[in-house]
Amino acid sequence: MESVQKYSYAMVCSSNMNRSMAAHKILISADEQFDCRSYGTGDVVRLPHRNPRQTNDFKFNVAYQTMHDKLSESNHRVYTEMGVLGMLERNASIKSHPERFTDLSNHVDFIICFQPKVFDQVLEDLRRKGIVHGGKMSYVINFDTIDSLDNAEQSAKYVYEFVKKLEGLNDLSELSEVIEDFQLNIPIEMMWTVTIV
């Protein structure tokens, strides 16, 4: 039987590369097939470089596969060992390229971030754009997550469990209690707010 989900979701990190994409994948791969997209708030997409003092920078409209091919050609062994090529392969299986949050124009019920700085950037962007969707509420929630492959995967599992709880709510007036209870059972900090856009 096909499941009908109540809400729409946006996963947001800085580069739309690791944390947001790990959560994006788990949500769209779930049996529930949640209505989910993902975005980044940075000016450019930053990927690890084989020199730890540098980064590999790309524009947001560059395809994940193009990034993969360029880094693979540069040093396939190193970027495989770093996990970068595997991450790009995962991302390319979900969508073609990173997307910027500033380009989001449709209403989203829940915007889930993975870093306080990104949380603040999302709120600032919502205020700056002043998008009008008939005064609809958007809930912005942060799961403070270290930007590593392992932490992103673990945080994505928490997000999945949290989203399942959201879908089970009959009334979003219960959201504060749900977040407080959920926070007690995970080792990462959460914060949230509501905006009307």
N, C-alpha and C positions, 0 to 999 in steps of 0.2 A: 504494500500500500504506500502510495507516495505521501511524503510528509510535507506539510505546508508550514513554513517558518514565519514567525511574526515580524522579525526585525531585519534591518540591513546593517552591514558592518563594514568599517574601513580599518585596516591595520596600517599603522604609520610608524616608520622609523626615519632615520636621517637620509639613507640612500636607497630605500626600497630594495634592499639587497639581502639582508640576513634575517633580522628579527621579524620584520613585517612579512617577509616571504615565508618564513617557517610557519607562522601563524596562518597566513593565507592558505598555504598548502593543506594544513591539517583540517581547516574548516571546510574547504571545498571538496576534500577527499572523504570526509565523514559521510556516514550513511544519511545524515540529515541534509547534506548539501546546502549549507548555509549561504545566504546571499552576501557575498564578501568580495571586496576589492582591496588593493593595497597601494600605498603611496610613500613618498619620501618628502622631507621638508628641506633638504640641503640645496645649495646652489648647483652642486655637481655631485655625481656619484663617485664615491671614494672607495677603492678596493685596496687591500694590502699589497705592498710591494715587496719584492725579495730583499730589498734594502729597507730595514725597519724604520729608517729616518725619512722614507719617501712613501708616497701613495700613488696608485694608478688611478688617474682621474678621467672620467668620461661624462659626456652630456647625458641628460636624462632620456633623450630620444634614441640613444644608441642601443641596439638590440643586445640582449643578454648573450646570444650566440656569437655576435661580433666581438664582444668583450672576451668571451671564452676563447675564440680562435686567435685573437691577438695575444693573449697571455700564454696560451698553449704554444704558440710559435716562439714567443719570447723565452720561455723556460718551462717546458711541460712538466718536468719532474718536480721542480720546486713548487709550482703552483698547484700541482696535484697533492703533494705532501702537505701543503698549507690548507688544503680543503677548498681553495677558491674555485677551481674548475668544477668540482662536484657541486658546489653551491650554485654556480652559474648554470649548470645542466639542469638542476632542480628548477631554478627560476624560469628557464626557457620552456620547461614543460608546463608551466602555469600560464604565462603570458609572454608577449614578445619583448617588451622593454620596460624599464622602470618608469614610473609616472610620478609627477610632482603633485603634492597635495594642493598647491596653489591653483592647479588646473581643475580641481574638483568643482563641479557646478551643480550637481544634484544633491538632494537632501539624503543624509545618512543618519540612521537612528543612533548607532553607537560607534564612536571613533576611539579605537584602542591604540595607545601609544606605548613606547617601550623605554622612554628616557625622559626625565623631567624637562630637559631643554626642548625636546620635540613636543611635549605636552604644551609648553608655553608658546611655541611657534604655531601650533595648531590653533590655540585660542586666539592669538594675535591675528592670524590669517582670517579666522571667522569674523572677528570684529572689524578688520580692515575692509574685507570684501562686502560685509553687510548683505550677504545673500538673503533674499526674501523667498521663503517657501511657505507663505501663509502662517508665519509664526510657529512653525513646528519646532519641537525640542530635539536637540542633539545632546547626547550624553558623552562626555569626553573622559576617558578612564586611562590611567597610566599604570602599567606593570613595569616597575623599574628593573631593567634587565641588562646585565653586562653584555657587551657586543662581542660574543664568541659563539662559535657554532653550537657547542654543547649547551650553553645557557639559552640560546635562542630556541633550540629544540625543546628544552624543558619548559621554558616559558610558554611556548606554543601549546603544550599539553595543558598547562594551567588555564590558558585562554579558552581552549576548547571546553574544559569543564565549566568554566565561568559562563560561557555563552549558552551552554545547555541549561544552566540555572536561569539565565535571563529568559530563555524561550519558555521556561516553565512558569514564569510569573503571570499571574492574572492581573496584577496591578503594579505599575512601576513606582507607585508610592512606597513599595517595599524595598526599593533598590538599595537605599542606605543600609538597611539591616543585612541584606544579602552580601554587600561588599564587606561590611564589618565581619560577618561570619566567615566569609571566604578568606579574608586576609589572615585570620587566625590559623588557617590550615596550610599556608604556603610561606616559604622563607623569603619572599620578596615583598617590597613595599608597594602599596597601591595608593593612588589618590584619584579624585574624580571631581567633576563639576558638571553643571548642566548649562547649556546655552540655548537661546531661542534665535533661530535664523530663518 
